[in-house]
């Protein structure tokens, strides 16, 4: 069995809702990221980050090879035609998501940040994450999900 690769994927409140409304089974990326998307394989994980609230909020397992689809409309802001099928493993909402900075000291993603504007790390997706970052995020999101399920 091969080790999964972890990828940053971005949502905002609107694109997350559109993703969910469409069944939560297809993730799309811009045509400009086509060469990167070709490296995504079934069994990899997309780590969902919500812009605007700066929180990690989903773990999506990739279930298909990448493909192009400009015809099926999911998102209103763009077609995001480079797609993979996914299964939602865990998800949180804007309130229960894991704040990005709460994990920054433990994540390699933040190691070589040259600008004080850490938000620049979350401008382009998909972006390959270090395996230790991916595992940390999976655990943190699962723990936050478990806590949110037991809260009154």
Buried (B, 14 or more C-beta within 10 A) or exposed (E): EEEBBBBBBBBBEEBBEBBEEBEBBBBBBBEEBEEBBEEBBBEBBBBBBBBEBBBBBBBBBBBBEBEEBEEEEBBEEEBBBBBBBBEBBBBBBEEBBBEBEEBBEEBEBBEEEEEEEBEEBBEBBBBBBEEEBBBBBBEBBBEBBEEEEEEE
